[in-house]
């Protein structure tokens, strides 16, 4: 997002834990850490609001961790849309990010 953009509001939760609402301004980020549950059914989802745009999607499923071996998920919002990157991919450019 550009420096003059409206902030992005994010609300994330799982069935057991509500991470809460967070308002993010230019160059701010928000993150949390957790462990998957014993049964391997952990699921986190987030809803994003940015001006008139809104998008909700799963941001972590325990199955992804087993199948794809990713340990860090990075989500980025810009004028073109919502993107996801994996592991230690830099978030200052879109190379390697997938459009959501």
Gaussian input, Z-matrix of N, CA and C with variables (Angstrom, degrees):
# hf/3-21g

backbone

0 1
 N
 C     1     B1
 C     2     B2     1     A1
 N     3     B3     2     A2     1     D1
 C     4     B4     3     A3     2     D2
 C     5     B5     4     A4     3     D3
 N     6     B6     5     A5     4     D4
 C     7     B7     6     A6     5     D5
 C     8     B8     7     A7     6     D6
 N     9     B9     8     A8     7     D7
 C    10    B10     9     A9     8     D8
 C    11    B11    10    A10     9     D9
 N    12    B12    11    A11    10    D10
 C    13    B13    12    A12    11    D11
 C    14    B14    13    A13    12    D12
 N    15    B15    14    A14    13    D13
 C    16    B16    15    A15    14    D14
 C    17    B17    16    A16    15    D15
 N    18    B18    17    A17    16    D16
 C    19    B19    18    A18    17    D17
 C    20    B20    19    A19    18    D18
 N    21    B21    20    A20    19    D19
 C    22    B22    21    A21    20    D20
 C    23    B23    22    A22    21    D21
 N    24    B24    23    A23    22    D22
 C    25    B25    24    A24    23    D23
 C    26    B26    25    A25    24    D24
 N    27    B27    26    A26    25    D25
 C    28    B28    27    A27    26    D26
 C    29    B29    28    A28    27    D27
 N    30    B30    29    A29    28    D28
 C    31    B31    30    A30    29    D29
 C    32    B32    31    A31    30    D30
 N    33    B33    32    A32    31    D31
 C    34    B34    33    A33    32    D32
 C    35    B35    34    A34    33    D33
 N    36    B36    35    A35    34    D34
 C    37    B37    36    A36    35    D35
 C    38    B38    37    A37    36    D36
 N    39    B39    38    A38    37    D37
 C    40    B40    39    A39    38    D38
 C    41    B41    40    A40    39    D39
 N    42    B42    41    A41    40    D40
 C    43    B43    42    A42    41    D41
 C    44    B44    43    A43    42    D42
 N    45    B45    44    A44    43    D43
 C    46    B46    45    A45    44    D44
 C    47    B47    46    A46    45    D45
 N    48    B48    47    A47    46    D46
 C    49    B49    48    A48    47    D47
 C    50    B50    49    A49    48    D48
 N    51    B51    50    A50    49    D49
 C    52    B52    51    A51    50    D50
 C    53    B53    52    A52    51    D51
 N    54    B54    53    A53    52    D52
 C    55    B55    54    A54    53    D53
 C    56    B56    55    A55    54    D54
 N    57    B57    56    A56    55    D55
 C    58    B58    57    A57    56    D56
 C    59    B59    58    A58    57    D57
 N    60    B60    59    A59    58    D58
 C    61    B61    60    A60    59    D59
 C    62    B62    61    A61    60    D60
 N    63    B63    62    A62    61    D61
 C    64    B64    63    A63    62    D62
 C    65    B65    64    A64    63    D63
 N    66    B66    65    A65    64    D64
 C    67    B67    66    A66    65    D65
 C    68    B68    67    A67    66    D66
 N    69    B69    68    A68    67    D67
 C    70    B70    69    A69    68    D68
 C    71    B71    70    A70    69    D69
 N    72    B72    71    A71    70    D70
 C    73    B73    72    A72    71    D71
 C    74    B74    73    A73    72    D72
 N    75    B75    74    A74    73    D73
 C    76    B76    75    A75    74    D74
 C    77    B77    76    A76    75    D75
 N    78    B78    77    A77    76    D76
 C    79    B79    78    A78    77    D77
 C    80    B80    79    A79    78    D78
 N    81    B81    80    A80    79    D79
 C    82    B82    81    A81    80    D80
 C    83    B83    82    A82    81    D81
 N    84    B84    83    A83    82    D82
 C    85    B85    84    A84    83    D83
 C    86    B86    85    A85    84    D84
 N    87    B87    86    A86    85    D85
 C    88    B88    87    A87    86    D86
 C    89    B89    88    A88    87    D87
 N    90    B90    89    A89    88    D88
 C    91    B91    90    A90    89    D89
 C    92    B92    91    A91    90    D90
 N    93    B93    92    A92    91    D91
 C    94    B94    93    A93    92    D92
 C    95    B95    94    A94    93    D93
 N    96    B96    95    A95    94    D94
 C    97    B97    96    A96    95    D95
 C    98    B98    97    A97    96    D96
 N    99    B99    98    A98    97    D97
 C   100   B100    99    A99    98    D98
 C   101   B101   100   A100    99    D99
 N   102   B102   101   A101   100   D100
 C   103   B103   102   A102   101   D101
 C   104   B104   103   A103   102   D102
 N   105   B105   104   A104   103   D103
 C   106   B106   105   A105   104   D104
 C   107   B107   106   A106   105   D105
 N   108   B108   107   A107   106   D106
 C   109   B109   108   A108   107   D107
 C   110   B110   109   A109   108   D108
 N   111   B111   110   A110   109   D109
 C   112   B112   111   A111   110   D110
 C   113   B113   112   A112   111   D111
 N   114   B114   113   A113   112   D112
 C   115   B115   114   A114   113   D113
 C   116   B116   115   A115   114   D114
 N   117   B117   116   A116   115   D115
 C   118   B118   117   A117   116   D116
 C   119   B119   118   A118   117   D117
 N   120   B120   119   A119   118   D118
 C   121   B121   120   A120   119   D119
 C   122   B122   121   A121   120   D120
 N   123   B123   122   A122   121   D121
 C   124   B124   123   A123   122   D122
 C   125   B125   124   A124   123   D123
 N   126   B126   125   A125   124   D124
 C   127   B127   126   A126   125   D125
 C   128   B128   127   A127   126   D126
 N   129   B129   128   A128   127   D127
 C   130   B130   129   A129   128   D128
 C   131   B131   130   A130   129   D129
 N   132   B132   131   A131   130   D130
 C   133   B133   132   A132   131   D131
 C   134   B134   133   A133   132   D132
 N   135   B135   134   A134   133   D133
 C   136   B136   135   A135   134   D134
 C   137   B137   136   A136   135   D135
 N   138   B138   137   A137   136   D136
 C   139   B139   138   A138   137   D137
 C   140   B140   139   A139   138   D138
 N   141   B141   140   A140   139   D139
 C   142   B142   141   A141   140   D140
 C   143   B143   142   A142   141   D141
 N   144   B144   143   A143   142   D142
 C   145   B145   144   A144   143   D143
 C   146   B146   145   A145   144   D144
 N   147   B147   146   A146   145   D145
 C   148   B148   147   A147   146   D146
 C   149   B149   148   A148   147   D147
 N   150   B150   149   A149   148   D148
 C   151   B151   150   A150   149   D149
 C   152   B152   151   A151   150   D150
 N   153   B153   152   A152   151   D151
 C   154   B154   153   A153   152   D152
 C   155   B155   154   A154   153   D153
 N   156   B156   155   A155   154   D154
 C   157   B157   156   A156   155   D155
 C   158   B158   157   A157   156   D156
 N   159   B159   158   A158   157   D157
 C   160   B160   159   A159   158   D158
 C   161   B161   160   A160   159   D159
 N   162   B162   161   A161   160   D160
 C   163   B163   162   A162   161   D161
 C   164   B164   163   A163   162   D162
 N   165   B165   164   A164   163   D163
 C   166   B166   165   A165   164   D164
 C   167   B167   166   A166   165   D165
 N   168   B168   167   A167   166   D166
 C   169   B169   168   A168   167   D167
 C   170   B170   169   A169   168   D168
 N   171   B171   170   A170   169   D169
 C   172   B172   171   A171   170   D170
 C   173   B173   172   A172   171   D171
 N   174   B174   173   A173   172   D172
 C   175   B175   174   A174   173   D173
 C   176   B176   175   A175   174   D174
 N   177   B177   176   A176   175   D175
 C   178   B178   177   A177   176   D176
 C   179   B179   178   A178   177   D177
 N   180   B180   179   A179   178   D178
 C   181   B181   180   A180   179   D179
 C   182   B182   181   A181   180   D180
 N   183   B183   182   A182   181   D181
 C   184   B184   183   A183   182   D182
 C   185   B185   184   A184   183   D183
 N   186   B186   185   A185   184   D184
 C   187   B187   186   A186   185   D185
 C   188   B188   187   A187   186   D186
 N   189   B189   188   A188   187   D187
 C   190   B190   189   A189   188   D188
 C   191   B191   190   A190   189   D189
 N   192   B192   191   A191   190   D190
 C   193   B193   192   A192   191   D191
 C   194   B194   193   A193   192   D192
 N   195   B195   194   A194   193   D193
 C   196   B196   195   A195   194   D194
 C   197   B197   196   A196   195   D195
 N   198   B198   197   A197   196   D196
 C   199   B199   198   A198   197   D197
 C   200   B200   199   A199   198   D198
 N   201   B201   200   A200   199   D199
 C   202   B202   201   A201   200   D200
 C   203   B203   202   A202   201   D201
 N   204   B204   203   A203   202   D202
 C   205   B205   204   A204   203   D203
 C   206   B206   205   A205   204   D204
 N   207   B207   206   A206   205   D205
 C   208   B208   207   A207   206   D206
 C   209   B209   208   A208   207   D207
 N   210   B210   209   A209   208   D208
 C   211   B211   210   A210   209   D209
 C   212   B212   211   A211   210   D210
 N   213   B213   212   A212   211   D211
 C   214   B214   213   A213   212   D212
 C   215   B215   214   A214   213   D213
 N   216   B216   215   A215   214   D214
 C   217   B217   216   A216   215   D215
 C   218   B218   217   A217   216   D216
 N   219   B219   218   A218   217   D217
 C   220   B220   219   A219   218   D218
 C   221   B221   220   A220   219   D219
 N   222   B222   221   A221   220   D220
 C   223   B223   222   A222   221   D221
 C   224   B224   223   A223   222   D222
 N   225   B225   224   A224   223   D223
 C   226   B226   225   A225   224   D224
 C   227   B227   226   A226   225   D225
 N   228   B228   227   A227   226   D226
 C   229   B229   228   A228   227   D227
 C   230   B230   229   A229   228   D228
 N   231   B231   230   A230   229   D229
 C   232   B232   231   A231   230   D230
 C   233   B233   232   A232   231   D231
 N   234   B234   233   A233   232   D232
 C   235   B235   234   A234   233   D233
 C   236   B236   235   A235   234   D234
 N   237   B237   236   A236   235   D235
 C   238   B238   237   A237   236   D236
 C   239   B239   238   A238   237   D237
 N   240   B240   239   A239   238   D238
 C   241   B241   240   A240   239   D239
 C   242   B242   241   A241   240   D240
 N   243   B243   242   A242   241   D241
 C   244   B244   243   A243   242   D242
 C   245   B245   244   A244   243   D243
 N   246   B246   245   A245   244   D244
 C   247   B247   246   A246   245   D245
 C   248   B248   247   A247   246   D246
 N   249   B249   248   A248   247   D247
 C   250   B250   249   A249   248   D248
 C   251   B251   250   A250   249   D249
 N   252   B252   251   A251   250   D250
 C   253   B253   252   A252   251   D251
 C   254   B254   253   A253   252   D252
 N   255   B255   254   A254   253   D253
 C   256   B256   255   A255   254   D254
 C   257   B257   256   A256   255   D255
 N   258   B258   257   A257   256   D256
 C   259   B259   258   A258   257   D257
 C   260   B260   259   A259   258   D258
 N   261   B261   260   A260   259   D259
 C   262   B262   261   A261   260   D260
 C   263   B263   262   A262   261   D261
 N   264   B264   263   A263   262   D262
 C   265   B265   264   A264   263   D263
 C   266   B266   265   A265   264   D264
 N   267   B267   266   A266   265   D265
 C   268   B268   267   A267   266   D266
 C   269   B269   268   A268   267   D267
 N   270   B270   269   A269   268   D268
 C   271   B271   270   A270   269   D269
 C   272   B272   271   A271   270   D270
 N   273   B273   272   A272   271   D271
 C   274   B274   273   A273   272   D272
 C   275   B275   274   A274   273   D273
 N   276   B276   275   A275   274   D274
 C   277   B277   276   A276   275   D275
 C   278   B278   277   A277   276   D276
 N   279   B279   278   A278   277   D277
 C   280   B280   279   A279   278   D278
 C   281   B281   280   A280   279   D279
 N   282   B282   281   A281   280   D280
 C   283   B283   282   A282   281   D281
 C   284   B284   283   A283   282   D282
 N   285   B285   284   A284   283   D283
 C   286   B286   285   A285   284   D284
 C   287   B287   286   A286   285   D285
 N   288   B288   287   A287   286   D286
 C   289   B289   288   A288   287   D287
 C   290   B290   289   A289   288   D288
 N   291   B291   290   A290   289   D289
 C   292   B292   291   A291   290   D290
 C   293   B293   292   A292   291   D291
 N   294   B294   293   A293   292   D292
 C   295   B295   294   A294   293   D293
 C   296   B296   295   A295   294   D294
 N   297   B297   296   A296   295   D295
 C   298   B298   297   A297   296   D296
 C   299   B299   298   A298   297   D297

   B1=1.4396
   B2=1.5240
   B3=1.2752
   B4=1.4584
   B5=1.5319
   B6=1.3178
   B7=1.4595
   B8=1.5285
   B9=1.3181
   B10=1.4630
   B11=1.5298
   B12=1.3275
   B13=1.4648
   B14=1.5183
   B15=1.3167
   B16=1.4597
   B17=1.5274
   B18=1.3367
   B19=1.4686
   B20=1.5298
   B21=1.3159
   B22=1.4532
   B23=1.5266
   B24=1.3186
   B25=1.4605
   B26=1.5199
   B27=1.3199
   B28=1.4621
   B29=1.5210
   B30=1.3086
   B31=1.4636
   B32=1.5174
   B33=1.3362
   B34=1.4649
   B35=1.5198
   B36=1.3236
   B37=1.4651
   B38=1.5248
   B39=1.3117
   B40=1.4621
   B41=1.5187
   B42=1.3020
   B43=1.4564
   B44=1.5192
   B45=1.3366
   B46=1.4596
   B47=1.5195
   B48=1.3193
   B49=1.4629
   B50=1.5192
   B51=1.3327
   B52=1.4561
   B53=1.5272
   B54=1.3150
   B55=1.4660
   B56=1.5213
   B57=1.3257
   B58=1.4581
   B59=1.5141
   B60=1.3461
   B61=1.4593
   B62=1.5186
   B63=1.3207
   B64=1.4693
   B65=1.5186
   B66=1.3145
   B67=1.4551
   B68=1.5177
   B69=1.3266
   B70=1.4566
   B71=1.5170
   B72=1.3221
   B73=1.4466
   B74=1.5241
   B75=1.2916
   B76=1.4641
   B77=1.5237
   B78=1.3363
   B79=1.4654
   B80=1.5376
   B81=1.3035
   B82=1.4599
   B83=1.5202
   B84=1.3217
   B85=1.4507
   B86=1.5154
   B87=1.3093
   B88=1.4608
   B89=1.5195
   B90=1.3206
   B91=1.4629
   B92=1.5102
   B93=1.3217
   B94=1.4522
   B95=1.5120
   B96=1.3110
   B97=1.4583
   B98=1.5228
   B99=1.3220
   B100=1.4577
   B101=1.5158
   B102=1.3030
   B103=1.4655
   B104=1.5170
   B105=1.3289
   B106=1.4588
   B107=1.5218
   B108=1.3167
   B109=1.4574
   B110=1.5372
   B111=1.3041
   B112=1.4651
   B113=1.5289
   B114=1.3301
   B115=1.4594
   B116=1.5286
   B117=1.3430
   B118=1.4603
   B119=1.5130
   B120=1.3364
   B121=1.4642
   B122=1.5298
   B123=1.3067
   B124=1.4654
   B125=1.5250
   B126=1.3308
   B127=1.4564
   B128=1.5219
   B129=1.3235
   B130=1.4612
   B131=1.5176
   B132=1.3146
   B133=1.4600
   B134=1.5217
   B135=1.3144
   B136=1.4634
   B137=1.5172
   B138=1.3172
   B139=1.4626
   B140=1.5185
   B141=1.3239
   B142=1.4617
   B143=1.5224
   B144=1.3288
   B145=1.4534
   B146=1.5186
   B147=1.3162
   B148=1.4592
   B149=1.5148
   B150=1.3256
   B151=1.4586
   B152=1.5170
   B153=1.3366
   B154=1.4701
   B155=1.5360
   B156=1.3236
   B157=1.4608
   B158=1.5230
   B159=1.3174
   B160=1.4611
   B161=1.5213
   B162=1.3115
   B163=1.4676
   B164=1.5181
   B165=1.3251
   B166=1.4627
   B167=1.5161
   B168=1.3207
   B169=1.4557
   B170=1.5205
   B171=1.3260
   B172=1.4609
   B173=1.5207
   B174=1.3356
   B175=1.4597
   B176=1.5237
   B177=1.3357
   B178=1.4623
   B179=1.5212
   B180=1.3175
   B181=1.4651
   B182=1.5166
   B183=1.3152
   B184=1.4668
   B185=1.5259
   B186=1.3188
   B187=1.4640
   B188=1.5237
   B189=1.3356
   B190=1.4619
   B191=1.5132
   B192=1.3251
   B193=1.4678
   B194=1.5341
   B195=1.3217
   B196=1.4664
   B197=1.5191
   B198=1.3405
   B199=1.4594
   B200=1.5213
   B201=1.3167
   B202=1.4580
   B203=1.5206
   B204=1.2956
   B205=1.4667
   B206=1.5248
   B207=1.3175
   B208=1.4594
   B209=1.5193
   B210=1.3093
   B211=1.4623
   B212=1.5186
   B213=1.3179
   B214=1.4529
   B215=1.5213
   B216=1.3113
   B217=1.4554
   B218=1.5209
   B219=1.3232
   B220=1.4546
   B221=1.5192
   B222=1.3253
   B223=1.4509
   B224=1.5119
   B225=1.3167
   B226=1.4617
   B227=1.5163
   B228=1.3341
   B229=1.4564
   B230=1.5186
   B231=1.3233
   B232=1.4615
   B233=1.5171
   B234=1.3180
   B235=1.4614
   B236=1.5307
   B237=1.3252
   B238=1.4539
   B239=1.5318
   B240=1.3341
   B241=1.4553
   B242=1.5090
   B243=1.3356
   B244=1.4560
   B245=1.5240
   B246=1.3212
   B247=1.4597
   B248=1.5250
   B249=1.3389
   B250=1.4603
   B251=1.5242
   B252=1.3384
   B253=1.4568
   B254=1.5200
   B255=1.3161
   B256=1.4589
   B257=1.5165
   B258=1.3106
   B259=1.4560
   B260=1.5190
   B261=1.2960
   B262=1.4554
   B263=1.5166
   B264=1.3251
   B265=1.4548
   B266=1.5199
   B267=1.3222
   B268=1.4733
   B269=1.5156
   B270=1.3183
   B271=1.4580
   B272=1.5216
   B273=1.3531
   B274=1.4560
   B275=1.5251
   B276=1.3174
   B277=1.4563
   B278=1.5261
   B279=1.3175
   B280=1.4499
   B281=1.5318
   B282=1.3192
   B283=1.4559
   B284=1.5326
   B285=1.2970
   B286=1.4518
   B287=1.5158
   B288=1.3297
   B289=1.4533
   B290=1.5110
   B291=1.3071
   B292=1.4618
   B293=1.5037
   B294=1.3381
   B295=1.4618
   B296=1.5233
   B297=1.3169
   B298=1.4749
   B299=1.5051
   A1=108.77
   A2=116.32
   A3=119.83
   A4=109.70
   A5=114.82
   A6=120.50
   A7=111.72
   A8=117.60
   A9=121.71
   A10=113.42
   A11=117.77
   A12=121.84
   A13=112.07
   A14=114.34
   A15=120.19
   A16=107.71
   A17=117.93
   A18=119.74
   A19=111.38
   A20=115.28
   A21=123.07
   A22=107.40
   A23=117.38
   A24=121.53
   A25=107.63
   A26=115.76
   A27=122.17
   A28=109.01
   A29=116.30
   A30=121.25
   A31=107.44
   A32=117.10
   A33=122.44
   A34=110.05
   A35=115.40
   A36=120.10
   A37=109.54
   A38=114.44
   A39=122.63
   A40=105.94
   A41=117.07
   A42=119.60
   A43=112.69
   A44=116.98
   A45=122.11
   A46=114.40
   A47=117.18
   A48=119.12
   A49=110.54
   A50=116.44
   A51=122.33
   A52=107.80
   A53=116.27
   A54=121.44
   A55=110.30
   A56=117.12
   A57=121.46
   A58=113.32
   A59=114.89
   A60=122.31
   A61=109.44
   A62=115.17
   A63=121.27
   A64=107.96
   A65=116.87
   A66=122.71
   A67=107.61
   A68=115.87
   A69=121.94
   A70=110.42
   A71=115.26
   A72=122.63
   A73=109.36
   A74=116.23
   A75=123.62
   A76=111.35
   A77=115.66
   A78=125.42
   A79=114.18
   A80=118.72
   A81=120.46
   A82=109.11
   A83=115.26
   A84=119.35
   A85=109.38
   A86=114.53
   A87=121.91
   A88=105.87
   A89=116.87
   A90=119.74
   A91=110.07
   A92=115.65
   A93=122.28
   A94=108.55
   A95=115.47
   A96=121.36
   A97=108.96
   A98=115.26
   A99=120.84
   A100=108.31
   A101=115.39
   A102=121.82
   A103=108.01
   A104=116.03
   A105=118.72
   A106=109.44
   A107=115.55
   A108=119.17
   A109=111.14
   A110=116.12
   A111=123.10
   A112=112.13
   A113=116.55
   A114=121.72
   A115=113.25
   A116=117.31
   A117=120.57
   A118=113.83
   A119=115.75
   A120=120.32
   A121=112.97
   A122=118.01
   A123=121.19
   A124=110.43
   A125=115.94
   A126=123.21
   A127=108.29
   A128=117.24
   A129=122.83
   A130=108.14
   A131=115.81
   A132=121.47
   A133=107.85
   A134=116.06
   A135=121.20
   A136=109.91
   A137=114.82
   A138=122.15
   A139=106.48
   A140=114.69
   A141=122.36
   A142=108.45
   A143=116.69
   A144=122.98
   A145=107.48
   A146=115.96
   A147=120.28
   A148=107.28
   A149=116.44
   A150=120.39
   A151=108.53
   A152=118.03
   A153=120.54
   A154=113.04
   A155=117.79
   A156=120.64
   A157=110.63
   A158=115.78
   A159=121.04
   A160=108.53
   A161=115.50
   A162=120.76
   A163=107.19
   A164=116.96
   A165=122.38
   A166=107.92
   A167=116.30
   A168=120.26
   A169=109.91
   A170=115.29
   A171=121.16
   A172=107.85
   A173=116.25
   A174=119.97
   A175=111.92
   A176=116.81
   A177=120.28
   A178=109.75
   A179=116.05
   A180=123.24
   A181=106.43
   A182=116.54
   A183=120.38
   A184=110.74
   A185=117.48
   A186=121.65
   A187=111.37
   A188=118.12
   A189=121.18
   A190=110.32
   A191=115.88
   A192=120.62
   A193=110.17
   A194=117.73
   A195=121.13
   A196=111.64
   A197=116.60
   A198=120.78
   A199=113.93
   A200=118.36
   A201=120.87
   A202=113.62
   A203=117.35
   A204=122.39
   A205=113.63
   A206=117.44
   A207=120.64
   A208=108.28
   A209=116.16
   A210=120.37
   A211=112.39
   A212=117.36
   A213=121.60
   A214=108.57
   A215=116.79
   A216=122.30
   A217=107.30
   A218=117.02
   A219=122.47
   A220=108.06
   A221=116.88
   A222=122.06
   A223=107.90
   A224=115.57
   A225=120.91
   A226=108.97
   A227=115.13
   A228=122.17
   A229=107.79
   A230=116.36
   A231=119.98
   A232=108.67
   A233=117.24
   A234=121.30
   A235=112.36
   A236=118.32
   A237=121.39
   A238=113.20
   A239=118.68
   A240=120.12
   A241=113.64
   A242=115.70
   A243=124.49
   A244=108.24
   A245=116.99
   A246=122.06
   A247=110.33
   A248=115.73
   A249=121.05
   A250=108.78
   A251=115.00
   A252=122.37
   A253=108.18
   A254=116.59
   A255=120.60
   A256=111.63
   A257=114.80
   A258=124.81
   A259=111.07
   A260=119.03
   A261=120.80
   A262=113.30
   A263=119.08
   A264=120.47
   A265=108.88
   A266=116.93
   A267=119.35
   A268=111.49
   A269=116.47
   A270=120.50
   A271=111.65
   A272=118.65
   A273=119.62
   A274=112.34
   A275=118.70
   A276=122.63
   A277=108.41
   A278=116.65
   A279=120.25
   A280=113.08
   A281=118.83
   A282=120.35
   A283=109.36
   A284=117.29
   A285=120.61
   A286=114.47
   A287=118.27
   A288=120.45
   A289=109.76
   A290=116.14
   A291=122.72
   A292=109.97
   A293=116.74
   A294=121.73
   A295=110.19
   A296=116.86
   A297=121.65
   A298=110.90
   D1=153.34
   D2=179.68
   D3=-83.69
   D4=166.22
   D5=-177.20
   D6=-62.62
   D7=-28.63
   D8=-178.10
   D9=-90.99
   D10=1.57
   D11=-176.58
   D12=-70.52
   D13=156.62
   D14=171.28
   D15=-67.34
   D16=155.12
   D17=178.57
   D18=-71.02
   D19=159.59
   D20=174.02
   D21=-100.25
   D22=132.00
   D23=174.25
   D24=-103.51
   D25=134.35
   D26=-176.77
   D27=-126.60
   D28=134.23
   D29=171.81
   D30=-127.26
   D31=122.39
   D32=-178.74
   D33=-124.40
   D34=147.88
   D35=-179.65
   D36=-162.41
   D37=162.53
   D38=168.28
   D39=-123.71
   D40=-175.42
   D41=176.55
   D42=-67.78
   D43=-21.63
   D44=-176.06
   D45=-111.56
   D46=-17.37
   D47=-171.40
   D48=-144.33
   D49=125.73
   D50=176.76
   D51=-100.80
   D52=114.39
   D53=-178.57
   D54=-74.76
   D55=-23.05
   D56=175.50
   D57=96.78
   D58=-179.29
   D59=177.88
   D60=-89.97
   D61=141.58
   D62=177.44
   D63=-138.75
   D64=132.35
   D65=177.06
   D66=-103.79
   D67=123.61
   D68=-175.03
   D69=-115.47
   D70=130.00
   D71=177.26
   D72=-104.19
   D73=176.02
   D74=-179.24
   D75=-42.62
   D76=126.09
   D77=176.85
   D78=66.56
   D79=12.97
   D80=174.69
   D81=-92.70
   D82=156.24
   D83=174.68
   D84=-136.94
   D85=173.59
   D86=-177.66
   D87=-147.68
   D88=132.90
   D89=179.98
   D90=-151.06
   D91=162.47
   D92=175.11
   D93=-152.55
   D94=161.63
   D95=179.37
   D96=-121.74
   D97=152.20
   D98=179.33
   D99=-161.94
   D100=169.10
   D101=173.77
   D102=-115.83
   D103=146.37
   D104=176.33
   D105=-68.48
   D106=152.83
   D107=-179.46
   D108=-73.72
   D109=169.99
   D110=-176.95
   D111=-56.87
   D112=-37.31
   D113=-175.35
   D114=-82.55
   D115=-7.82
   D116=-179.38
   D117=70.37
   D118=32.95
   D119=-178.49
   D120=-114.16
   D121=11.71
   D122=-178.17
   D123=-59.04
   D124=133.26
   D125=178.68
   D126=-140.52
   D127=127.10
   D128=171.88
   D129=-117.24
   D130=140.29
   D131=176.11
   D132=-131.00
   D133=156.01
   D134=177.87
   D135=-136.68
   D136=150.40
   D137=169.79
   D138=-117.90
   D139=135.97
   D140=-179.05
   D141=-117.22
   D142=137.07
   D143=173.62
   D144=-122.40
   D145=129.94
   D146=177.50
   D147=-142.27
   D148=99.58
   D149=-173.02
   D150=57.62
   D151=-128.44
   D152=-179.44
   D153=-81.50
   D154=-6.57
   D155=-177.56
   D156=-89.98
   D157=142.39
   D158=174.65
   D159=-142.94
   D160=148.65
   D161=179.93
   D162=-153.22
   D163=137.89
   D164=176.12
   D165=-128.22
   D166=139.43
   D167=177.88
   D168=-163.59
   D169=161.98
   D170=175.03
   D171=-70.51
   D172=132.24
   D173=178.63
   D174=-106.09
   D175=-14.21
   D176=175.39
   D177=-158.18
   D178=131.95
   D179=169.50
   D180=-129.15
   D181=134.90
   D182=-178.53
   D183=-54.71
   D184=-35.73
   D185=179.67
   D186=-58.95
   D187=-36.69
   D188=179.01
   D189=-59.21
   D190=-41.89
   D191=-177.57
   D192=-62.15
   D193=-38.68
   D194=179.49
   D195=-73.43
   D196=-42.27
   D197=-173.33
   D198=-80.83
   D199=-35.47
   D200=-172.17
   D201=-112.17
   D202=-10.40
   D203=177.25
   D204=59.89
   D205=32.83
   D206=174.21
   D207=-91.90
   D208=143.53
   D209=-178.69
   D210=-114.97
   D211=-23.47
   D212=179.59
   D213=-129.72
   D214=128.08
   D215=176.71
   D216=-111.21
   D217=128.46
   D218=-179.33
   D219=-118.08
   D220=126.64
   D221=178.98
   D222=-112.97
   D223=139.33
   D224=-178.82
   D225=-133.39
   D226=141.12
   D227=177.13
   D228=-117.59
   D229=132.31
   D230=171.59
   D231=-146.04
   D232=-175.76
   D233=-175.13
   D234=-58.91
   D235=-25.65
   D236=-178.95
   D237=-84.02
   D238=-19.70
   D239=178.57
   D240=147.33
   D241=-157.11
   D242=-177.50
   D243=-107.99
   D244=136.13
   D245=-175.71
   D246=-134.02
   D247=156.33
   D248=175.84
   D249=-128.96
   D250=140.59
   D251=173.53
   D252=-127.55
   D253=164.40
   D254=-174.28
   D255=-123.53
   D256=147.26
   D257=175.24
   D258=57.57
   D259=-133.17
   D260=-172.81
   D261=-93.44
   D262=27.44
   D263=177.84
   D264=-66.39
   D265=135.77
   D266=-179.08
   D267=-64.27
   D268=142.31
   D269=-178.34
   D270=-97.53
   D271=6.04
   D272=-179.17
   D273=-89.71
   D274=2.32
   D275=173.31
   D276=-150.92
   D277=168.86
   D278=-172.49
   D279=-96.86
   D280=1.76
   D281=178.55
   D282=-59.65
   D283=126.90
   D284=178.84
   D285=86.29
   D286=0.03
   D287=178.94
   D288=-95.03
   D289=147.20
   D290=177.20
   D291=-106.67
   D292=136.99
   D293=178.06
   D294=-72.04
   D295=136.79
   D296=177.66
   D297=-99.25

